[in-house]
Amino acid sequence: MAYFSMEISSDSANFGPLSQRFLSEIIPSIQSKCSTNTESSRNWLNLGKYLMLADRVADATSALQRSLQLDTSYEALLLLGELSIGMGKRDDAIRYLKTCIELRSERWEPWARLSVVFDWLTEREEVIKYQTQALKLLSAQNTGGEVFASKKNDPVSMYIDLIKRTLTDLIYDEPETISLRCHGLDWPLRAHSMMGLYALDNIESCVQSIIEDGIEGDLVEAGVWRGGGTILMRAILKVLGDCGRKVWVCDSFQGLPDSDSVRQMTQKDRDLLAVSRSTVENNFRRYGMLDQQVDFLEGWFTDTLPASPIEKVALLRLDGDLYSSTWDSLIHLYQKVSPGGFVIIDDFGSIPECRDAVTHFRRKFSISEPIHFINWQAIYWRKSL
Ligand SMILES: C[S@@+](CC[C@H](N)C(=O)[O-])C[C@H]1O[C@@H](n2cnc3c(N)ncnc32)[C@H](O)[C@@H]1O
């Protein structure tokens, strides 16, 4: 199918997950380039990127270190920093990422990655310092024209692309808010998702890999707001003719549960987060996506998830902001994620209590699959096949 046979530039800076089939073809071809006499730092860097996506951590680390031996590159240091975060190697992560900043202080990525290395309770100043600088650099970035250049021209890709531009409101947004909407930095007035374009790109890549690799299970989002993420999931299944899996839309449809941190929010923000079920259903309807393959699970996660009818999960996307919401979702749904399925955590980089829940969960259940960064805040990992 044309949609799956797309070519990915090996120089691409931040691509999402790729299918196992694609990785099993591309990795040997780059390996053979690396073993020629004219080995280059760029080839080793590309090999490291693909090995990372294949979750081959030790091989990826060696390839990136070889790339660094041949040439000190910001990209290799950043990836080594990211790998170190996923492995819990805090000192290595700090060393790699601080070197990145020495080389390219204008890039937001190392600042954002460093902000998740430090502990919120004991090193709060560091977290705030690095996050503030990352957001300052990101907001100043001119994302303009490149977003609107069509990257793929087959009908399926173009349809999904249009859905994403509509869900994010990029088709209407003013030039000065384009960058915010791409990175998901704002709470948009009208868009059907708070997620930025790049987070939606990541959903697309995950669903595409799930279908291509034949991973069993449904697509789930816990914390949907106006429903945009789940509308996109349904649209992708539909356009790819996948009739065998459901999209689960899980939310209280009345905002966040009461807690100390929620009480510190303004009433306006709390109200903004409460979107009724009928509004979300209407949003689905507007895209022609409300059908038998969509199921709503209404209520607090702590009540609905323990005995939910969700059986197997191929994509678990968590966007509930709080420690309790993230923990409840992981505790009740993680064991249902199929091997090869994806877990996306939207607020890992932006909300320390969400990050704490994920870190505690990964530690408690010895989850060692590497973490991949999607944008300034979201991460994903792929359950081992
Ligand atoms: C940040 S919004 C989600 C944004 C959304 N994923 C998007 O694409 O725009 C958080 C959502 O999580 C829901 N939520 C948070 N904690 C919850 C819980 N414990 N139970 C049910 N819903 C919860 C809120 O109602 C809200 O709709």
The ligand as an SDF file (V2000), in Angstrom:
LIG
                    3D

 27 29  0  0  0  0  0  0  0  0999 V2000
   -5.4000   17.7440   29.2650 C   0  0  0  0  0  0  0  0  0  0  0  0
   -6.9780   17.1140   28.9970 S   0  0  0  0  0  0  0  0  0  0  0  0
   -6.7350   15.9460   27.6940 C   0  0  0  0  0  0  0  0  0  0  0  0
   -6.3530   16.5750   26.3730 C   0  0  0  0  0  0  0  0  0  0  0  0
   -6.6990   15.7270   25.1760 C   0  0  0  0  0  0  0  0  0  0  0  0
   -5.9800   14.4740   25.1560 N   0  0  0  0  0  0  0  0  0  0  0  0
   -6.5080   16.4480   23.8570 C   0  0  0  0  0  0  0  0  0  0  0  0
   -6.1500   15.8160   22.8790 O   0  0  0  0  0  0  0  0  0  0  0  0
   -6.7420   17.6280   23.7800 O   0  0  0  0  0  0  0  0  0  0  0  0
   -7.2290   16.1120   30.3860 C   0  0  0  0  0  0  0  0  0  0  0  0
   -8.5240   15.3110   30.3580 C   0  0  0  0  0  0  0  0  0  0  0  0
   -8.4130   14.2670   31.3020 O   0  0  0  0  0  0  0  0  0  0  0  0
   -9.6480   14.0900   31.9660 C   0  0  0  0  0  0  0  0  0  0  0  0
   -9.3170   13.4530   33.2780 N   0  0  0  0  0  0  0  0  0  0  0  0
   -8.2380   13.7170   34.0540 C   0  0  0  0  0  0  0  0  0  0  0  0
   -8.2070   12.9080   35.1180 N   0  0  0  0  0  0  0  0  0  0  0  0
   -9.2810   12.0860   35.0260 C   0  0  0  0  0  0  0  0  0  0  0  0
   -9.7610   11.0070   35.8240 C   0  0  0  0  0  0  0  0  0  0  0  0
   -9.1450   10.6520   36.9440 N   0  0  0  0  0  0  0  0  0  0  0  0
  -10.8740   10.3810   35.4310 N   0  0  0  0  0  0  0  0  0  0  0  0
  -11.5230   10.7420   34.2810 C   0  0  0  0  0  0  0  0  0  0  0  0
  -11.0980   11.7650   33.4730 N   0  0  0  0  0  0  0  0  0  0  0  0
   -9.9800   12.4320   33.8380 C   0  0  0  0  0  0  0  0  0  0  0  0
  -10.2440   15.4750   32.0430 C   0  0  0  0  0  0  0  0  0  0  0  0
  -11.6470   15.4380   32.1330 O   0  0  0  0  0  0  0  0  0  0  0  0
   -9.7650   16.0880   30.7240 C   0  0  0  0  0  0  0  0  0  0  0  0
  -10.7300   15.9060   29.7060 O   0  0  0  0  0  0  0  0  0  0  0  0
  1  2  1  0
  2  3  1  0
  2 10  1  0
  3  4  1  0
  4  5  1  0
  5  6  1  0
  5  7  1  0
  7  8  2  0
  7  9  1  0
 10 11  1  0
 11 12  1  0
 11 26  1  0
 12 13  1  0
 13 14  1  0
 13 24  1  0
 14 15  1  0
 14 23  1  0
 15 16  2  0
 16 17  1  0
 17 18  1  0
 17 23  2  0
 18 19  1  0
 18 20  2  0
 20 21  1  0
 21 22  2  0
 22 23  1  0
 24 25  1  0
 24 26  1  0
 26 27  1  0
M  CHG  2   2   1   9  -1
M  END
$$$$
